[in-house]
Amino acid sequence: MTNAISKTSIWTYRSLKNNPAITTDFDLLEEGRALLQINIADDNSISGNIGGNGWNLELKGSIQYGNPATLWFQGFGKVGDDPWLYSYLCYQVPVIPNGIDQFPALVGSVTRVIPHPGDHGITSPAGAVYSFYAILQTQA
């Protein structure tokens, strides 16, 4: 595995509800899935987008290189007529010695900054925090 934090990278993103009950079915923890494109400029600023079925947000933020690298960015845009704003903080998982079939990964938390309409007419509240991970897509 090489350093996944390159100038442009595309990741498979999944977020999960933070539920400590170990008996909760894993399928019930899913919050979202998306493609995450991260572009890093020479000044370490982040741009790009994150999106899924029917939604897309632009990214703005920065990266701090280190061990691990830290990425902090916001995703913003409109879905339908409604503004969406999420804040993401994540870290690149270091290479694990003797790891087999290890993929470059990001792990972190995402916070809904402003409320927006959700499923079944229920408002998705501001302040909700979820865990997420993203796996680097292999380049063909």
C-alpha positions in Angstrom: 0.0 0.0 0.0 1.3 3.4 -0.9 0.4 6.9 0.4 -3.2 7.4 -0.7 -3.2 11.1 -0.1 -2.4 12.3 -3.6 -3.4 15.3 -5.6 -6.6 13.7 -6.8 -8.2 10.5 -5.4 -11.6 8.8 -5.5 -13.0 6.9 -2.6 -15.9 4.7 -1.8 -17.6 6.3 1.2 -19.9 4.8 3.8 -21.3 6.4 7.0 -22.8 4.7 10.0 -25.1 5.6 12.9 -23.2 5.6 16.2 -25.2 3.0 18.1 -23.3 1.2 20.9 -25.8 -1.7 21.1 -23.8 -4.7 19.8 -27.1 -6.5 19.0 -28.1 -3.9 16.4 -28.2 -5.5 13.0 -25.4 -4.0 10.9 -27.9 -3.1 8.1 -29.7 -0.8 10.5 -26.5 1.2 11.1 -26.2 2.4 7.5 -26.6 6.2 7.2 -25.2 6.9 3.7 -22.9 5.8 0.9 -21.3 7.9 -1.8 -18.4 8.6 -4.0 -15.9 11.0 -2.5 -13.4 12.8 -4.8 -10.7 14.7 -3.0 -8.4 17.2 -4.8 -5.5 18.6 -2.9 -3.8 21.8 -4.1 -0.2 22.8 -3.5 -1.2 25.0 -0.5 -2.8 21.8 1.1 -6.4 23.1 0.5 -9.0 20.5 -0.3 -11.7 20.7 -3.0 -13.7 18.0 -4.7 -17.2 16.6 -4.1 -19.1 13.9 -2.4 -22.4 12.5 -3.8 -24.7 9.7 -4.1 -28.1 8.9 -5.6 -29.8 12.3 -6.0 -27.3 14.4 -4.1 -23.9 16.1 -4.5 -22.0 18.4 -2.3 -18.9 20.5 -3.1 -15.9 20.2 -0.7 -13.7 22.9 0.9 -11.1 22.3 3.5 -7.5 21.4 4.2 -5.1 18.6 4.9 -2.4 18.4 7.5 0.3 15.9 6.6 1.6 13.7 9.4 1.3 10.3 10.8 -1.6 10.0 10.4 -2.6 12.7 7.8 -5.6 14.7 9.0 -8.3 16.0 6.6 -10.9 18.5 7.7 -13.4 19.7 5.1 -17.0 20.7 4.6 -19.5 19.5 2.0 -22.0 22.1 0.9 -24.7 22.5 -1.7 -28.3 22.2 -2.5 -30.3 18.9 -2.7 -33.5 19.9 -4.5 -34.3 23.3 -3.1 -32.8 22.6 0.3 -29.3 23.6 1.5 -27.1 20.9 2.9 -24.0 21.4 5.0 -21.8 18.7 6.6 -18.5 18.8 8.3 -16.0 15.9 8.0 -12.9 15.2 10.1 -10.9 12.1 9.2 -7.5 10.5 9.3 -5.6 8.3 6.9 -5.1 4.8 8.4 -1.4 4.1 8.5 0.0 1.0 6.8 -0.4 -1.9 9.1 2.8 -4.0 9.3 2.3 -7.5 7.7 -1.2 -6.4 6.5 -2.7 -8.6 3.8 -4.9 -7.1 1.1 -4.9 -3.8 2.9 -6.5 -0.9 1.0 -5.8 2.8 1.7 -8.5 4.0 4.0 -9.8 7.2 5.7 -11.7 7.0 9.0 -13.5 9.7 10.8 -16.7 11.5 11.8 -19.2 13.6 9.9 -21.6 16.1 11.5 -24.7 17.5 10.0 -24.2 21.3 10.4 -27.7 22.5 9.4 -31.1 20.6 9.4 -32.6 19.5 6.1 -35.6 17.4 5.0 -35.1 13.7 5.4 -36.9 10.5 4.7 -40.7 10.3 5.0 -41.0 14.1 5.6 -39.0 13.9 8.9 -36.4 16.7 9.3 -32.8 15.5 9.7 -31.6 17.6 12.6 -28.4 19.6 12.9 -25.7 18.3 15.1 -26.2 14.6 14.3 -22.8 12.9 14.2 -22.0 9.7 12.3 -18.8 7.6 11.8 -17.5 7.0 8.3 -14.9 5.2 6.4 -13.7 5.6 2.8 -11.7 3.1 0.8 -9.5 4.3 -2.1 -10.8 3.1 -5.4 -8.2 1.2 -7.5 -7.2 3.0 -10.6 -7.6 0.8 -13.7 
